[in-house]
């Protein structure tokens, strides 16, 4: 393991803390339900322009695990064809960051990412016509050992594109490695690290395991690792996404896991079937009473400590949480959770 950041041999231009300096055009909560789509599929444009899967939040066009080695060339050809079609029809869809106005009836497309097979493929994608149309890249199997090559590959791409490195190698079971990786991510890229993806299935594979069918991921060793990853990366300002749930015949278990995902502050969930989209979006909806509490915490005249909805609120410690609740509600909306106490009473005078 590298003993310090200097030993990573990062490119000279990647010295500023771009993660901290760049403002988000989007918020990571916009990832919502994310669907991986092999680049060989013929209907990706239909999904982007919302003729298919009209409620999906984000898609990841996959050139890695979802594409067999023999189909890689075809997948790359299909990706270029998609980008050409997109460019010709760019005026028929709106960017997800654009607000709706009465003079623009075009659909607001999902966020679109590409997952390359390796750093060499990512570097080659810079030569694709119209590659700037996509929102960013998912970087598979990123750790301290592979990071320098990913940084070099990203350096040839637009600095406004977003990055989602995936934590899915055996190295991330080492807490010291993760502490160093979090520090490295803050300085490594010219682009914004939009979120870090927890690669559940690869992490199970590193333990010679498969996710059990009768328990949520947080009751497994990978779930225990997820807690450690939150502690390693969130204090540095990063967002994490939740591992995929691959069983379609366990909807109640899926909802239990989603509730835990949301309670831990994870910002998105990979889906494997359209039937999972609505469940993810429902889980991320904010109960109206929770939104009220967040609004009270952020109120300009909020007391230092006060009672609201029979709960003690303390802006000094709850402000970051409240800001994230507002961000979540802006994306997913709110749900009613019954009558609440609207009296804002100070606990301390």
C-alpha positions in Angstrom: 0.0 0.0 0.0 1.4 3.5 -0.8 2.6 5.2 2.3 1.6 8.7 1.2 -0.2 10.5 -1.5 3.1 11.5 -3.3 3.8 7.9 -4.0 0.6 7.7 -6.1 2.4 9.7 -8.9 -0.8 11.7 -9.7 -0.6 14.0 -12.7 0.7 17.5 -12.0 -2.5 19.2 -12.9 -4.5 17.2 -10.4 -3.3 19.2 -7.3 -6.3 21.4 -6.4 -9.1 20.0 -4.4 -11.6 19.9 -7.2 -14.1 17.9 -5.2 -14.4 20.7 -2.7 -14.1 23.6 -5.2 -16.6 22.7 -7.9 -20.3 23.4 -7.4 -22.7 20.6 -8.4 -24.9 21.2 -11.4 -26.8 18.2 -10.0 -27.2 16.8 -6.6 -26.2 13.1 -6.0 -29.8 12.4 -4.9 -30.7 12.7 -8.5 -29.2 9.3 -9.1 -32.3 7.7 -7.5 -33.0 4.4 -9.2 -30.0 3.6 -11.4 -30.2 1.0 -14.2 -27.1 -0.6 -15.8 -27.7 -1.1 -19.5 -25.2 -3.1 -21.6 -23.9 -0.8 -24.4 -25.0 -3.5 -26.9 -28.7 -2.8 -26.2 -30.6 -1.3 -29.1 -33.1 0.8 -27.0 -30.9 3.0 -24.9 -31.9 6.1 -26.9 -35.5 5.3 -26.2 -34.7 5.3 -22.5 -32.8 8.6 -22.7 -35.7 10.3 -24.4 -38.2 8.6 -22.1 -40.1 6.6 -24.6 -39.2 3.6 -22.4 -38.8 3.5 -18.6 -40.1 7.1 -18.3 -39.6 7.3 -14.5 -36.0 6.1 -14.3 -33.7 8.6 -12.6 -30.3 7.5 -14.1 -28.8 5.0 -16.4 -25.3 3.6 -16.6 -24.3 2.4 -20.1 -22.0 -0.6 -19.3 -18.9 -1.6 -21.3 -17.6 -3.8 -18.5 -19.2 -6.7 -16.7 -22.4 -6.6 -18.7 -20.6 -7.0 -22.0 -18.8 -10.2 -22.9 -15.2 -9.9 -24.2 -16.4 -11.0 -27.7 -18.9 -8.2 -27.8 -16.7 -5.3 -26.8 -16.1 -4.0 -30.3 -19.8 -4.2 -31.1 -20.6 -2.3 -27.8 -18.2 0.5 -28.7 -19.8 0.8 -32.2 -23.2 0.9 -30.6 -22.1 3.6 -28.2 -20.8 5.8 -31.0 -24.0 5.3 -32.9 -26.0 6.3 -29.8 -23.9 9.5 -29.4 -24.5 10.4 -33.0 -28.3 9.9 -32.6 -28.2 12.0 -29.4 -26.4 14.8 -31.1 -28.9 14.9 -34.0 -31.8 15.0 -31.5 -30.2 17.0 -28.7 -32.9 19.7 -28.9 -35.7 17.2 -28.2 -34.7 16.5 -24.6 -33.7 18.6 -21.6 -30.7 18.3 -19.3 -31.8 17.0 -15.8 -30.5 20.3 -14.3 -32.8 22.4 -16.4 -36.1 23.4 -14.7 -39.3 23.0 -16.6 -40.9 26.0 -18.2 -44.2 26.4 -20.0 -42.4 27.1 -23.3 -40.4 23.8 -23.2 -42.4 20.6 -23.3 -39.5 18.4 -24.0 -38.9 15.5 -21.5 -36.2 15.9 -18.8 -33.9 13.0 -19.6 -32.3 10.8 -16.9 -28.7 11.3 -15.9 -26.5 9.2 -18.2 -23.1 7.7 -17.3 -20.8 5.3 -19.1 -18.9 2.5 -17.3 -15.7 1.7 -19.3 -13.9 -1.7 -18.9 -10.6 -0.2 -17.8 -8.6 3.0 -17.8 -7.3 2.4 -21.3 -10.8 2.1 -22.7 -11.8 5.3 -20.8 -8.9 7.1 -22.5 -10.0 5.9 -25.9 -13.5 7.2 -25.3 -12.1 10.7 -25.4 -11.8 10.3 -29.2 -15.5 9.4 -29.6 -17.6 12.1 -31.3 -20.0 13.8 -28.9 -18.8 12.0 -25.8 -19.3 15.3 -24.0 -23.0 14.7 -24.1 -22.9 12.2 -21.3 -23.0 13.3 -17.7 -19.9 11.3 -16.6 -18.3 8.0 -16.0 -18.5 5.1 -13.6 -15.0 3.9 -12.8 -14.9 0.2 -11.9 -12.6 -1.4 -9.3 -10.9 1.8 -8.0 -8.5 1.5 -5.2 -5.1 3.1 -4.3 -3.3 0.7 -6.7 -5.4 1.5 -9.7 -6.1 5.1 -9.0 -3.1 6.6 -10.9 -4.2 5.0 -14.2 -7.8 6.2 -13.7 -6.6 9.7 -13.0 -4.5 9.8 -16.2 -7.4 8.5 -18.2 -9.8 11.1 -16.8 -7.4 13.9 -17.5 -8.2 13.8 -21.2 -12.0 14.2 -20.6 -14.1 17.3 -20.0 -13.7 18.6 -16.4 -17.4 19.2 -16.2 -18.2 15.5 -16.5 -18.9 13.7 -13.2 -17.1 10.7 -11.8 -18.4 7.7 -9.8 -15.5 5.5 -8.7 -16.7 2.0 -7.5 -15.4 0.6 -4.3 -15.4 -3.2 -5.0 -11.9 -4.7 -4.6 -10.4 -6.6 -1.7 -8.3 -3.6 -0.8 -11.4 -1.7 0.6 -11.7 -4.2 3.4 -8.6 -2.4 4.9 -9.6 0.7 6.9 -6.1 2.3 6.5 -6.4 1.9 2.8 -9.8 3.7 2.8 -8.5 6.6 4.9 -5.7 7.1 2.4 -8.1 6.7 -0.6 -10.5 9.3 0.8 -7.7 11.8 1.0 -6.4 10.9 -2.5 -9.9 11.3 -4.0 -10.0 14.9 -2.8 -6.9 15.8 -4.8 -6.8 13.3 -7.7 -9.2 14.4 -10.4 -10.0 17.5 -12.5 -13.6 16.3 -12.4 -16.1 16.2 -9.5 -16.4 12.9 -7.7 -20.2 12.9 -7.8 -20.6 9.7 -5.7 -18.8 6.6 -4.7 -20.5 3.3 -5.6 -20.4 0.3 -3.2 -20.0 -2.7 -5.5 -21.8 -5.3 -3.4 -21.5 -8.3 -5.6 -17.8 -7.9 -6.2 -17.2 -7.4 -2.5 -19.1 -10.6 -1.7 -17.0 -12.4 -4.3 -13.8 -11.1 -2.6 -15.1 -13.1 0.5 -16.0 -16.2 -1.6 -19.6 -15.4 -0.8 -22.9 -14.6 -2.6 -25.5 -12.3 -1.1 -28.0 -14.5 0.9 -31.6 -14.5 -0.2 -33.2 -14.2 3.2 -31.4 -11.1 4.7 -30.7 -7.5 3.8 -27.1 -6.7 2.9 -26.5 -4.9 6.3 -26.8 -8.3 8.1 -23.8 -9.6 6.1 -20.0 -8.9 6.2 -20.5 -6.6 3.2 -23.0 -4.6 5.2 -20.6 -4.2 8.0 -18.1 -2.9 5.5 -20.6 -0.4 4.2 -20.8 1.2 7.7 -17.0 1.4 7.7 -17.0 3.0 4.2 -19.5 5.6 5.4 -17.2 6.5 8.2 -14.2 6.7 6.0 -15.6 8.8 3.1 -18.6 10.8 4.2 -16.7 13.0 6.6 -14.5 14.0 3.6 -17.6 15.3 1.8 -18.3 12.3 -0.4 -21.7 10.6 -1.1 -22.1 6.9 -1.4 -24.7 4.8 -3.3 -26.3 1.6 -2.1 -25.5 -2.0 -3.3 -27.8 -3.6 -5.7 -30.6 -6.0 -4.5 -30.7 -8.8 -7.1 -33.8 -10.8 -6.0 -37.0 -9.9 -7.7 -39.2 -12.3 -5.6 -38.4 -10.6 -2.2 -40.2 -7.2 -2.4 -40.6 -6.9 1.4 -36.9 -7.6 2.0 -36.1 -5.1 -0.7 -38.1 -2.4 1.1 -36.4 -3.3 4.4 -33.0 -2.8 2.7 -34.1 0.4 1.0 -35.3 1.8 4.4 -31.8 1.2 5.8 -30.1 2.7 2.7 -32.1 5.9 3.2 -31.5 6.0 6.9 -27.8 5.8 6.3 -27.8 8.7 3.9 -27.0 6.7 0.8 -28.1 8.6 -2.3 -29.1 6.0 -4.9 -29.8 2.4 -5.6 -29.0 0.3 -8.6 -32.1 -1.5 -10.0 -32.2 -4.6 -12.1 -35.8 -4.5 -13.2 -38.4 -1.7 -13.9 -40.5 -3.1 -11.1 -37.9 -1.8 -8.6 -37.9 1.8 -9.8 -41.1 2.9 -8.0 -40.0 1.2 -4.8 -36.7 3.1 -4.7 -38.4 6.4 -5.4 -41.0 5.7 -2.7 -38.3 4.9 -0.1 -36.5 8.2 -0.8 -39.6 10.3 -0.5 -39.4 12.5 2.7 -42.1 12.2 5.3 -43.8 15.6 5.6 -43.0 15.9 9.4 -39.3 15.2 8.7 -39.3 18.0 6.1 -40.9 20.3 8.6 -38.2 19.6 11.1 -35.5 20.2 8.6 -37.1 23.5 7.6 -37.3 24.6 11.2 -33.6 23.7 11.8 -32.6 25.9 8.8 -34.9 28.8 9.7 -33.0 32.0 10.1 -34.6 32.6 13.5 -34.2 29.1 14.9 -33.4 28.9 18.6 -30.1 27.2 19.7 -32.1 24.2 21.0 -35.9 23.8 20.6 -38.8 21.4 20.6 -40.7 20.7 17.4 -42.9 17.6 16.6 -42.1 16.3 20.1 -38.4 16.2 19.1 -35.4 18.1 20.3 -33.8 20.0 17.4 -30.4 21.7 17.6 -29.3 23.6 14.5 -25.6 23.5 15.4 -25.6 19.7 15.1 -28.6 19.1 12.8 -27.9 21.6 10.1 -26.0 19.2 7.7 -28.7 16.6 8.1 -31.4 19.2 7.5 -29.8 20.4 4.3 -29.7 16.9 3.0 -33.4 16.4 3.8 -34.2 19.5 1.7 -32.1 18.2 -1.1 -33.8 14.8 -1.0 -37.3 16.3 -0.9 -36.4 18.5 -3.9 -35.8 15.3 -5.9 -38.3 12.8 -4.6 -41.0 15.0 -3.0 -42.8 14.3 0.3 -45.3 11.8 1.7 -47.9 12.4 4.4 -47.2 10.8 7.7 -50.2 12.0 9.6 -50.9 14.9 11.9 -48.0 16.6 13.5 -47.3 19.2 16.2 -46.7 22.5 14.5 -45.8 24.4 17.6 -42.2 25.5 17.7 -41.3 25.7 21.4 -37.8 26.4 22.7 -36.3 23.8 25.1 -33.9 26.3 26.6 -34.4 30.0 27.3 
